[in-house]
Amino acid sequence: MLIMFDDIKNLWTHKFLLVSLIAIMLIPLIYSSVFVGSLWDPYGKTDSLKISVVNSDNGGKINGEKADIGKDVVDKLKDNDKFKWEFVSQKTADKHLEHGESYAVISIPAETTKNAGSMLDKNPKKIDLNVKTNPGYSYTGSQIASKAITAVEDNLSESVREKYISESFKGMNKLTDGYKDTSKALGQMSDAESQLIDGNKQVESGLEQLAPMAGAEGQQLLQGSMKVSQGLNDLQANNDKLKANIDKAIKQSDDKYFEDKNVKAINNPVVSNEDDLTEVNNYGQSFAPYILSLSLYVGAVAFSAVYPIDKRIGDSTGFKWWLSKFAIFMMQALGSALALAVLCLYGFEIDIANPGHFTLTLILWSIAAYMIVTFLTIVLGNIGKFLAIILLILQLGSSEGTFPIQLSGKFFQDLHPFSPMSYVIKALRENIFNFTSGVTYGQSMLIIGLIAIVFAALTLLVYVIRSKYPHLRRIANENDY
């Protein structure tokens, strides 16, 4: 029985090789620690990202009122802790951007308030915000800085809208007050008209008594007085009608308010209520499935470069040869996967919904990766190791580890279903975030398991053939040089 594990016995007599294998076993752990740790939460640390703001606004008037939009924006940005804002001159800002000290320069032009005040003119002018980034120094930094640019644009737009809405509301309040004053005056006029009508009726009564004695002239005076009464009645009717319409308008605005809080509500009327299917706390958590699957494959490649996979220790059948090697493969694969699982479960602050499935996924993929790489190495030697690296590169582009596969080139989209890492990443995402994708966890495990079994069987076949036909092994070795 011990003969079947000659490779394990051989390790105890070659301590350096044993130490090397232990180091290789920990490569996935080290690899993942470095990558995931360095990318853990970059978007949560944007308050350390310096953004230069140059305020050159000279101020002006909006609707006749003094305003300084640039100053308003600067005051709002000082309360914004999403970025590290610096308010400097144009020369200093450009220098900081070029030296990589700042990731964007946002310049508020001198005519900002003046142009903002032209919104109701015949030819309104827009505010031209000047923005500079340096993607050559850091493309990712420039992309994150675009959020700062959006923040400034939003603050500018908000300040302009606030000025106009505020002034409009002031006008509405003045108009309503004017309506009330007019209604009150019309009421007073109506009362005066009633007094005039009553007084004129008394005059008419007197004229009716005098008309028979005054003859034609008296009759004319009576008719004139009657016309005056009719005119007063018509004036009062129109006056009452106008007052009624004004009162109606006032009543319609009784439950309408034009205060500062109403200005703010109209200026920002939309509140988005997010209800995400899954919860991702940071960038590192979302990036972890890609790095974990990658690191286990890298560990398998490193193993093939150090361990004598093709060397036969002792004299045994092809199956015993394979079993002896397979025991080493399994120890390495299991050790790497379990070390990585412990790191993620207890080292990183990753909330894993299903730790059992998560660990099983790492173990199964680690075994599959070792089977793929060792088979290629056994069959083709150094050329096989090279092909294993090429396979890794192809998987990096086609496994949908970072961006959606729809954003990749057609070649990688077509390759995606055939990439083993595609299913590893899908499974790990489901394990961590607790959801079911188009490819279920069970389907992913079946595919990864079949890959491991197929390449293990092919490796066994190669060992059996080599044990029966030793010259084939010599030819393979010659191909390494």
Secondary structure, 3 states (H helix, E strand, C coil): CHHHHHHHHHHHHCHHHHHHHHHHHCHHHHHHHHHHHHCCCHHHHHHHCEEEEEECCCCEEECCEEECHHHHHHHHHHCCCCCEEEECCHHHHHHHHHCCCCCEEEEECCCHHHHHCCCCCCCCCCCCCEEEECCCCCHHHHHHHHHHHHHHHHHHHHHHHHHHHHHHHHHHHHHHHHHHHHHHHHHHHHHHHHHHHHHHHHHHHHHHHHHHHHHHHHHHHHHHHHHHHHHHHHHHHHHHHHHHHHHHHHHHCCCCCCCHHHHHHHHCCCCCCCCCCCCCCCHHHHHHHHHHHHHHHHHHHHHHHHCCCCCCCCCCCHHHHHHHHHHHHHHHHHHHHHHHHHHHHHHCCCCCCCHHHHHHHHHHHHHHHHHHHHHHHHHHCHHHHHHHHHHHHHHHHHCCCCCCHHHCCHHHHHHHHHCHHHHHHHHHHHHHHCCCCCCCHHHHHHHHHHHHHHHHHHHHHHHHHHHHCHHHHHHHHHCCC
